[in-house]
Each structure stands twice: as C-alpha cells, then as structure tokens.
Amino acid sequence: MSINDLEFLHFDSGNWSIEAQKKYLDVPTLIICYQKGEKSKRWDDHPIYLPMLVLPKQKFILMFNYDENE
C-alpha cells in the first residue's frame, strides 16, 4: 500500500486553512482534523488525528516541546 492509496484528502477537504489565514493574520492557528479510521477504508479501527498548523506570514518564533513521560 502506498501513501497515495490512503485517504488523506478528506482531512483538508474544507477551507479551514484558507479561512484561518484570512481571519487570523498575526497568530498561528492549530486545526485538528479527525477521522474514524474505519477498517472499511483500510485503516485499523483507531481514530486518526491530523494536526494542521497555519502560520502567520510575518516573522515569528516558534518553540515546540514534547515529553513522552507525561
């Protein structure tokens, strides 16, 4: 199975990212898309969350922190 076989197109089938760029020009916007992950669509019946980060067009600083222990 290739990545093209997977149904990622449904995640951004709306205009959420475009609307975020228009409405929130000066701040980063986090959009979380959800899919059920159904076996009938070749997933394994686990929910799928796809984060989409829409960044502002001006200069900014972005920090990211991740800790598996929490």
C-alpha positions in Angstrom: 0.0 0.0 0.0 1.4 3.4 -0.9 0.6 6.8 0.7 -1.5 7.6 -2.4 -3.8 4.7 -1.5 -4.6 6.3 1.8 -7.5 8.7 2.1 -5.7 11.8 3.4 -7.7 14.0 1.0 -10.6 14.0 3.4 -8.6 15.7 6.1 -8.4 19.1 4.4 -11.5 18.9 2.2 -12.8 22.1 3.8 -11.4 25.6 3.6 -10.2 25.7 7.2 -6.6 26.5 6.5 -7.6 29.2 4.0 -10.1 30.7 6.4 -7.6 30.7 9.2 -5.1 32.6 7.0 -7.7 35.2 6.2 -9.1 35.7 9.8 -6.0 35.3 11.9 -3.3 37.1 10.1 -1.0 37.7 13.1 -1.2 34.4 15.1 -0.5 30.8 14.4 -3.7 28.7 14.2 -3.9 25.0 15.1 -6.5 22.9 13.3 -7.1 19.3 14.4 -8.8 17.1 11.8 -10.4 13.8 12.9 -11.2 10.6 11.0 -12.7 7.5 12.5 -10.1 5.2 10.9 -12.6 2.6 9.8 -11.4 -0.8 8.6 -13.7 -0.5 5.5 -11.4 2.4 4.5 -8.2 0.3 5.0 -7.4 1.7 8.5 -7.3 -0.3 11.7 -10.4 1.0 13.5 -8.3 3.6 15.5 -9.2 7.3 15.5 -6.8 9.4 13.4 -6.0 13.0 14.4 -4.1 15.1 11.9 -2.8 18.5 13.3 -2.5 21.3 10.8 -0.6 24.4 11.8 -1.3 27.5 9.9 1.5 30.0 10.4 1.3 33.8 10.0 3.1 35.4 7.1 5.3 37.8 9.2 8.4 36.8 11.2 7.8 34.9 14.4 9.5 32.5 16.8 8.0 29.0 17.2 9.0 26.7 20.1 7.9 23.1 20.3 8.3 20.8 23.3 7.3 17.1 23.6 7.7 14.8 26.6 6.7 11.2 26.5 6.8 10.9 30.3 3.7 13.0 30.9 
